[in-house]
Every structure is written in structure tokens, then in C-alpha cells.
């Protein structure tokens, strides 16, 4: 059985807020399937709490549900005919309560005036109360609008907004180890396909095998359980303009990183692409806008998908959706033909996570303060780490392949050539060069030559370190 994994910081922060003597309004949001409800359930264990799941249905039915739920916790079934009854009842309670509203954004569809009503009662009563309101929302854009838009009634009312992210590779590995005895290479492939989303990892564990490609085929092609997943989640998020958003996300997942490349790929006008990209970055948090870690200019901006699952889904499933219907086996062959190229790009993100873990534990040759990609015209470096105070810089290439010493030296020579193009404290900086590969032969010889050399074997000490919060 899988225990509750990680989320240590979030749980500790929620406990700190709860322990204060004052009332609080905490918003927990993030993409669907990421574990927001599970986090909340873990937190409210042993506390006086009432949970409301908000469905889009007549208010009278919601009030009936509230009567039942509150009756269990208050030991007397109340009568709730309207929102005034509800809020008056809650704020009359002297003993501290946690009130959880799951899928809170749905209230706006049930009653467009509810957020103003919530604001009114909160403003009047929260200073005299100690209740904790926990708001859970799956539509990132909608939740951010409700609580961050200056024109909205609940703007500025939240004590804290938690953006719950998918697990990193190391916590994903811990999750999957509850089901399989995994080699690190296979665990990496699971991460590249399913990302760090608990729901998908659970499906992979329950229905799949130790072979990530076989598991992919079962869940996406044979049973089709996850074939429509990206569409089902994001159509509701984007609404009537979802086709334009989808075309942009497909473009990015296919390697089109600049606004011009995206415009050329999709056929959308540059102005429309700019508008949609802004919303994908700032409202929906599905795309990340990056500049080179050094020497960045406005025109150097590139766009990438943040989530491995969405990246995989748009690159292979959405793009091949018709072929998957007509000839699934042929679609599978085409995906397999291109999948190693995708793994190579996804490995760069995993390598960054590894270096960050090394840095946290003080295991790097120096402490870096910044990390990122670098590119200029046609030249690219996968990872650069920086310590501006000490003027220390490291350059890394990532290779999802098995390298011998001769191949590594060729890669390192190319890396040094590109590093010379990076204009940063040129004659006064301390430089290091490195490779992060799937497998590296004669690793120690390269280390003796002064290079930073890592492969998947070096990731092992950081595995199975995620804490379980309970069973």
C-alpha cells in the first residue's frame, strides 16, 4: 500500500497556520491529479474538520449536503436554506473548525454572487474567529482569478496560496517503489512519460508492469485510460478557445520554442500567439518562459512545457490522435521511433533536479546560486550553474546514452568551445566542465582529469529519501 509521500513543507506550513490563534483562509491549487485533496485529507486527520465537495448542481442540493456534513461534526443537524444561514452558523461556532471546500471554483457557476457573499462574512467575522477555511481548486486560471485579480471580491483575503506541483523524480521513484523493484533507468522513463503526477503513477503501479514502455502501451493504447486525459483536463481549463491553446502546446512539445516558430507551426497570427503564451505562462502555469541564464536578451525568449505528462501527451498522443484511432499499432511504432529523442530532452530536466539535490546537500564542488540553460543563435549548452559571488561557473552537457571515454572527450571539447562564447567575468572566472549521462564508462578517469562526470548511478543516493506522512 502506498503511504502519503512527501509534501513535508506544505504540511508543516499548514500546521503552523492552524496552530495560530487567528482565523485563516488558505488556498490550495494546482493541476488536476496532483494530490491536493490527499494533502488536505492528510492534514485534517485528527482535527475537527468538515469537508464539502462542490458540484455544479442546484444550490438547494448543496445546502442539503452541507446540512449532512455539518450535522456529523456538530452532532445536531442544522437547517440551511441560504448562504446567510451557512455563514452565520459557521461563525457562531466558538470551537476551532476547519472547513474544506473542494473544487471551490464551481461555486461561481452555482451562484455568481457567492464570492461577494463570502467576502462580506469573512470581512465582518474573521478577526473574532479562529476557523480555518481550506479552499481547493483544480482550475489554476480560475482560482488565480478569484484570489489574485484586483477586481474580484476575494482579492487579498487569502492568508496563503499554495501551488501544489507534481513530484520531482526522486519522490516519483519512491512512489513507484511501492509497486515495483525498479532499475533507475526504467524509473527515469516512467518519470519522462507520466511525470510526477501521483494519480498517473498510481495507475502505472496498479495496472502496469516494471517495463515503462509496456505500461505506456497498456494505459494509452490498449485500454485507452489515459488517451483522452490531456484533453479532458485542459478543455475545461481553457474553455471555448481550447483548440488554439492545444495547437500552441503541441507546437512547443514538438520543439518549437520561439514565438515565431510557434506561429509558423500553428498558423496563428503572432499577436494571438503572444496573447495565448502570456496566459499559458501567467494564468495557467502550464508553460514556462525562459531566457538564457546568462547574456539574455528579449528576443532570446523561449517557451517550454513544465509538466512531463503534458509534454509527452501533446508530442505523442494529441499529435497522433487520428492515427491512434485508425491504426494503433502503427501509431505505437511511430512513437517508439521518436521516443528516445524525447527522453533525451526530458533527461535534461531530471539532470537539473539531480544537481539541485546535490547542491542542497553540499555535495557539489561549489555552492551554486543559479542554474539554467544557455543559448545564443545556433549554439546551446544544456546546463550552466553559477555562483556570482565567487565567480564560479560550471558547464554541463546531458546525454541520454552510454558513453565511453573517447566519446565523452569529444563532447567535452565541444562544450569548451561553446563555453568560450559565454560572456561572464571572462578572464576572472573559475570554470568547470561536466557531463551527465545515462551511463558513463571510465568515469573515474575523467574525474581524475578534473571533469564533473555523473551518470544514473550517481542519482542512487538520493532515491528513497522521500518521507511518508502516514498510511
MIKE-384876 format. One record per residue (C-alpha): residue in one letter; x, y, z. Coordinates in nm, 2 decimals, m for minus. Layout:
N
a,X,Y,Z
...
This chain:
471
x,0.00,0.00,0.00
x,0.13,0.35,m0.09
x,0.18,0.58,0.20
x,0.14,0.95,0.19
x,0.46,1.08,0.03
x,0.65,1.40,0.09
x,0.46,1.74,0.09
x,0.66,1.79,0.42
x,0.69,2.17,0.37
x,0.32,2.21,0.28
x,0.20,2.00,0.58
x,0.44,2.19,0.82
x,0.32,2.52,0.69
x,m0.05,2.42,0.72
x,0.02,2.31,1.08
x,0.18,2.64,1.16
x,m0.12,2.83,1.02
x,m0.36,2.61,1.20
x,m0.18,2.65,1.54
x,m0.21,3.02,1.53
x,m0.49,3.17,1.74
x,m0.64,3.35,1.44
x,m0.87,3.26,1.15
x,m0.72,3.18,0.82
x,m0.82,3.14,0.45
x,m0.58,2.90,0.28
x,m0.60,2.83,m0.09
x,m0.45,2.50,m0.23
x,m0.45,2.49,m0.61
x,m0.27,2.31,m0.89
x,m0.33,2.10,m1.19
x,m0.57,1.81,m1.16
x,m0.45,1.47,m1.03
x,m0.16,1.63,m0.84
x,m0.28,1.53,m0.49
x,m0.44,1.85,m0.35
x,m0.73,1.65,m0.19
x,m0.49,1.39,m0.05
x,m0.27,1.66,0.11
x,m0.58,1.81,0.27
x,m0.71,1.48,0.40
x,m0.37,1.41,0.55
x,m0.36,1.75,0.72
x,m0.71,1.73,0.87
x,m0.66,1.39,1.03
x,m0.75,1.40,1.40
x,m0.88,1.76,1.37
x,m1.23,1.89,1.39
x,m1.30,1.94,1.02
x,m1.58,1.93,0.77
x,m1.53,1.86,0.40
x,m1.75,1.99,0.13
x,m1.71,1.87,m0.23
x,m1.87,2.14,m0.45
x,m2.05,2.00,m0.75
x,m2.23,2.21,m1.02
x,m2.59,2.14,m0.91
x,m2.88,2.34,m0.77
x,m2.80,2.53,m0.45
x,m3.07,2.35,m0.26
x,m2.89,2.02,m0.31
x,m2.56,2.18,m0.20
x,m2.73,2.31,0.12
x,m2.87,1.96,0.19
x,m2.51,1.82,0.16
x,m2.39,2.09,0.39
x,m2.65,2.00,0.65
x,m2.55,1.64,0.64
x,m2.17,1.71,0.67
x,m2.21,1.97,0.94
x,m2.46,1.75,1.13
x,m2.19,1.49,1.17
x,m1.94,1.73,1.31
x,m2.18,1.95,1.52
x,m2.38,1.64,1.64
x,m2.70,1.82,1.55
x,m2.83,1.86,1.20
x,m2.87,2.23,1.12
x,m3.12,2.39,0.88
x,m2.95,2.57,0.59
x,m3.18,2.75,0.34
x,m2.94,3.00,0.20
x,m2.57,3.12,0.23
x,m2.66,3.36,0.51
x,m2.77,3.06,0.72
x,m2.45,2.88,0.64
x,m2.21,3.16,0.72
x,m2.40,3.27,1.04
x,m2.39,2.91,1.16
x,m2.02,2.87,1.10
x,m1.92,3.20,1.26
x,m2.14,3.12,1.57
x,m1.92,2.82,1.64
x,m1.67,2.91,1.91
x,m1.46,2.59,1.88
x,m1.20,2.60,1.61
x,m1.32,2.43,1.28
x,m1.15,2.35,0.95
x,m1.39,2.40,0.66
x,m1.27,2.24,0.34
x,m1.42,2.35,0.01
x,m1.30,2.11,m0.27
x,m1.35,2.24,m0.63
x,m1.43,2.58,m0.48
x,m1.43,2.75,m0.82
x,m1.76,2.56,m0.90
x,m1.94,2.78,m0.66
x,m1.91,3.06,m0.91
x,m2.12,2.86,m1.16
x,m2.38,2.77,m0.90
x,m2.42,3.12,m0.77
x,m2.22,3.41,m0.94
x,m2.27,3.62,m0.63
x,m2.13,3.38,m0.38
x,m1.78,3.52,m0.37
x,m1.91,3.86,m0.27
x,m2.12,3.70,0.00
x,m1.81,3.51,0.12
x,m1.61,3.83,0.13
x,m1.88,4.01,0.33
x,m1.90,3.75,0.60
x,m1.52,3.70,0.61
x,m1.45,4.07,0.65
x,m1.71,4.11,0.93
x,m1.62,3.79,1.13
x,m1.27,3.67,1.07
x,m1.10,3.89,1.33
x,m1.32,3.74,1.60
x,m1.30,3.38,1.47
x,m1.03,3.12,1.47
x,m1.17,2.89,1.20
x,m0.96,2.77,0.91
x,m1.11,2.78,0.56
x,m0.92,2.55,0.32
x,m1.00,2.62,m0.04
x,m0.91,2.36,m0.30
x,m0.92,2.44,m0.67
x,m0.82,2.24,m0.98
x,m0.86,2.51,m1.25
x,m0.55,2.71,m1.20
x,m0.66,3.01,m1.41
x,m0.99,3.03,m1.24
x,m0.86,3.01,m0.89
x,m0.59,3.27,m0.96
x,m0.85,3.50,m1.10
x,m1.07,3.46,m0.79
x,m0.80,3.53,m0.54
x,m0.54,3.74,m0.73
x,m0.74,3.96,m0.96
x,m0.78,4.30,m0.80
x,m1.13,4.33,m0.94
x,m1.25,4.02,m0.76
x,m1.42,4.03,m0.41
x,m1.18,3.78,m0.25
x,m0.87,3.95,m0.37
x,m0.62,4.00,m0.09
x,m0.82,3.78,0.16
x,m0.62,3.46,0.13
x,m0.38,3.40,0.42
x,m0.16,3.19,0.18
x,m0.19,3.04,m0.16
x,m0.02,2.70,m0.21
x,0.05,2.60,m0.57
x,0.09,2.22,m0.54
x,0.34,2.09,m0.80
x,0.39,1.74,m0.93
x,0.66,1.53,m0.76
x,1.02,1.55,m0.87
x,1.20,1.24,m1.00
x,1.32,1.13,m0.66
x,0.98,1.14,m0.49
x,0.82,0.97,m0.80
x,1.08,0.69,m0.77
x,0.97,0.64,m0.40
x,0.61,0.63,m0.51
x,0.67,0.36,m0.77
x,0.89,0.15,m0.54
x,0.57,0.06,m0.35
x,0.48,m0.14,m0.66
x,0.79,m0.24,m0.85
x,1.16,m0.32,m0.79
x,1.28,m0.07,m1.04
x,1.61,m0.01,m1.20
x,1.69,0.36,m1.21
x,1.68,0.38,m1.60
x,1.33,0.24,m1.60
x,1.22,0.47,m1.32
x,1.35,0.76,m1.53
x,1.14,0.65,m1.83
x,0.83,0.63,m1.61
x,0.90,0.99,m1.50
x,0.95,1.11,m1.85
x,0.62,0.96,m1.96
x,0.39,1.01,m1.65
x,0.57,1.30,m1.49
x,0.55,1.33,m1.11
x,0.16,1.33,m1.10
x,0.05,1.09,m0.82
x,m0.27,0.98,m1.00
x,m0.08,0.86,m1.31
x,0.20,0.70,m1.11
x,m0.07,0.51,m0.91
x,m0.23,0.39,m1.23
x,0.11,0.29,m1.36
x,0.17,0.10,m1.04
x,m0.17,m0.07,m1.02
x,m0.22,m0.16,m1.39
x,0.13,m0.16,m1.54
x,0.45,m0.36,m1.52
x,0.81,m0.28,m1.44
x,0.85,m0.20,m1.81
x,0.76,0.17,m1.86
x,0.71,0.13,m2.24
x,0.48,m0.17,m2.18
x,0.29,0.03,m1.92
x,0.26,0.32,m2.15
x,0.12,0.10,m2.43
x,m0.13,m0.05,m2.19
x,m0.26,0.28,m2.04
x,m0.26,0.49,m2.36
x,m0.32,0.24,m2.64
x,m0.46,m0.09,m2.52
x,m0.71,0.03,m2.25
x,m0.70,0.40,m2.36
x,m0.74,0.50,m1.99
x,m0.51,0.80,m2.04
x,m0.55,0.86,m2.41
x,m0.80,1.15,m2.35
x,m0.65,1.27,m2.03
x,m0.49,1.59,m2.15
x,m0.80,1.68,m2.35
x,m1.03,1.61,m2.06
x,m0.84,1.82,m1.82
x,m0.74,2.12,m2.04
x,m1.06,2.16,m2.24
x,m1.24,2.25,m1.92
x,m0.95,2.48,m1.81
x,m0.93,2.67,m2.15
x,m1.30,2.67,m2.24
x,m1.41,2.77,m2.59
x,m1.06,2.87,m2.70
x,m0.91,2.53,m2.62
x,m0.82,2.44,m2.98
x,m0.59,2.74,m3.01
x,m0.42,2.66,m2.68
x,m0.39,2.30,m2.78
x,m0.22,2.38,m3.11
x,0.03,2.60,m2.93
x,0.11,2.33,m2.67
x,0.15,2.08,m2.95
x,0.40,2.32,m3.12
x,0.60,2.36,m2.80
x,0.61,1.99,m2.73
x,0.74,1.93,m3.08
x,1.04,2.15,m3.02
x,0.91,2.49,m3.14
x,1.04,2.72,m2.86
x,1.02,3.07,m3.00
x,0.70,3.28,m3.07
x,0.79,3.28,m3.45
x,0.84,2.90,m3.46
x,0.51,2.86,m3.28
x,0.33,3.10,m3.51
x,0.48,2.92,m3.82
x,0.38,2.58,m3.68
x,0.03,2.67,m3.58
x,m0.07,2.92,m3.85
x,m0.18,3.16,m3.57
x,m0.10,3.53,m3.61
x,0.20,3.65,m3.39
x,m0.03,3.87,m3.19
x,m0.26,3.58,m3.10
x,0.04,3.36,m3.02
x,0.17,3.63,m2.78
x,m0.16,3.65,m2.61
x,m0.20,3.28,m2.56
x,0.16,3.23,m2.45
x,0.11,3.50,m2.18
x,m0.19,3.33,m2.05
x,m0.03,2.98,m2.06
x,0.26,3.12,m1.86
x,0.09,3.35,m1.61
x,m0.27,3.23,m1.58
x,m0.25,2.86,m1.63
x,0.12,2.79,m1.54
x,0.15,2.51,m1.80
x,0.43,2.68,m1.99
x,0.74,2.83,m1.86
x,0.91,3.13,m2.03
x,1.28,3.11,m2.02
x,1.58,3.33,m2.12
x,1.94,3.21,m2.13
x,2.08,3.20,m1.77
x,2.35,3.45,m1.89
x,2.36,3.71,m2.16
x,1.98,3.71,m2.21
x,1.80,3.95,m2.45
x,1.43,3.99,m2.50
x,1.44,3.82,m2.84
x,1.62,3.52,m2.69
x,1.30,3.41,m2.50
x,1.19,3.05,m2.54
x,0.89,2.86,m2.42
x,0.88,2.51,m2.27
x,0.61,2.28,m2.11
x,0.66,2.25,m1.74
x,0.49,1.91,m1.69
x,0.64,1.59,m1.83
x,0.30,1.43,m1.88
x,0.16,1.72,m2.08
x,0.48,1.74,m2.28
x,0.45,1.37,m2.36
x,0.08,1.38,m2.42
x,0.09,1.67,m2.67
x,0.40,1.54,m2.85
x,0.29,1.18,m2.90
x,m0.08,1.13,m2.82
x,m0.26,1.45,m2.93
x,m0.04,1.49,m3.24
x,m0.12,1.12,m3.34
x,m0.48,1.11,m3.22
x,m0.63,1.02,m3.56
x,m0.37,0.75,m3.63
x,m0.42,0.61,m3.28
x,m0.79,0.56,m3.37
x,m0.73,0.42,m3.72
x,m0.42,0.21,m3.67
x,m0.30,0.19,m3.30
x,m0.01,m0.04,m3.38
x,0.13,0.19,m3.65
x,0.09,0.48,m3.41
x,0.28,0.29,m3.15
x,0.56,0.22,m3.39
x,0.59,0.59,m3.48
x,0.60,0.69,m3.12
x,0.87,0.43,m3.04
x,1.08,0.56,m3.33
x,1.09,0.91,m3.18
x,1.07,0.83,m2.81
x,1.45,0.83,m2.74
x,1.48,1.18,m2.87
x,1.20,1.28,m2.63
x,1.38,1.10,m2.34
x,1.69,1.29,m2.42
x,1.52,1.63,m2.37
x,1.33,1.51,m2.06
x,1.66,1.39,m1.91
x,1.79,1.75,m1.91
x,1.52,1.84,m1.66
x,1.59,1.53,m1.45
x,1.96,1.63,m1.45
x,1.88,1.97,m1.32
x,1.68,1.82,m1.04
x,1.98,1.60,m0.96
x,2.22,1.89,m0.95
x,1.98,2.08,m0.72
x,1.97,1.79,m0.48
x,2.35,1.77,m0.48
x,2.37,2.14,m0.42
x,2.13,2.12,m0.13
x,2.33,1.86,0.04
x,2.66,2.04,m0.02
x,2.80,1.76,m0.24
x,2.89,1.98,m0.54
x,3.24,2.12,m0.58
x,3.09,2.46,m0.50
x,2.76,2.60,m0.40
x,2.57,2.74,m0.70
x,2.32,3.02,m0.67
x,2.16,2.99,m1.02
x,2.11,2.72,m1.28
x,1.96,2.71,m1.62
x,2.00,2.66,m1.99
x,2.21,2.88,m2.23
x,2.17,2.95,m2.60
x,2.29,3.21,m2.84
x,2.20,3.19,m3.21
x,2.27,2.83,m3.31
x,2.47,2.74,m3.00
x,2.33,2.58,m2.69
x,2.45,2.45,m2.36
x,2.22,2.22,m2.16
x,2.30,2.33,m1.81
x,2.51,2.62,m1.66
x,2.55,2.67,m1.28
x,2.66,3.00,m1.14
x,2.80,3.14,m0.82
x,2.82,3.51,m0.89
x,2.98,3.60,m0.55
x,3.28,3.37,m0.62
x,3.26,3.40,m1.00
x,3.24,3.02,m1.04
x,3.07,2.87,m1.34
x,3.01,2.51,m1.45
x,2.91,2.39,m1.79
x,2.72,2.06,m1.85
x,2.61,1.86,m2.14
x,2.34,1.59,m2.09
x,2.33,1.27,m2.29
x,2.06,1.00,m2.26
x,2.31,0.74,m2.38
x,2.60,0.52,m2.28
x,2.93,0.70,m2.34
x,3.29,0.57,m2.34
x,3.59,0.80,m2.26
x,3.66,0.88,m2.62
x,3.30,0.99,m2.69
x,3.30,1.19,m2.36
x,3.62,1.38,m2.45
x,3.47,1.48,m2.79
x,3.16,1.61,m2.61
x,3.37,1.80,m2.36
x,3.59,1.96,m2.63
x,3.27,2.09,m2.80
x,3.14,2.21,m2.46
x,3.47,2.41,m2.40
x,3.43,2.57,m2.74
x,3.08,2.68,m2.66
x,3.17,2.79,m2.31
x,3.42,3.04,m2.46
x,3.12,3.21,m2.62
x,2.96,3.28,m2.28
x,3.05,3.63,m2.18
x,3.06,3.63,m1.80
x,3.36,3.75,m1.60
x,3.57,3.61,m1.88
x,3.93,3.62,m1.76
x,3.84,3.62,m1.39
x,3.61,3.32,m1.36
x,3.67,2.97,m1.23
x,3.54,2.72,m1.48
x,3.44,2.35,m1.46
x,3.31,2.13,m1.73
x,3.10,1.82,m1.70
x,2.87,1.56,m1.85
x,2.56,1.40,m1.71
x,2.49,1.08,m1.90
x,2.26,0.77,m1.87
x,2.58,0.56,m1.83
x,2.94,0.67,m1.83
x,3.23,0.42,m1.87
x,3.57,0.51,m1.72
x,3.40,0.77,m1.51
x,3.69,0.79,m1.26
x,3.95,0.86,m1.53
x,3.75,1.16,m1.64
x,3.71,1.28,m1.28
x,4.09,1.25,m1.24
x,4.13,1.48,m1.53
x,3.92,1.74,m1.35
x,3.59,1.70,m1.51
x,3.25,1.68,m1.33
x,3.11,1.35,m1.45
x,2.78,1.19,m1.34
x,2.55,0.91,m1.46
x,2.23,0.75,m1.33
x,2.44,0.55,m1.08
x,2.52,0.88,m0.90
x,2.14,0.95,m0.86
x,2.10,0.65,m0.64
x,2.20,0.81,m0.30
x,1.90,1.05,m0.34
x,1.65,0.78,m0.40
x,1.40,0.66,m0.14
x,1.46,0.97,0.07
x,1.10,1.10,0.05
x,0.92,1.09,0.38
x,0.59,0.91,0.42
x,0.34,1.11,0.62
x,0.14,0.81,0.71
x,m0.05,0.51,0.57
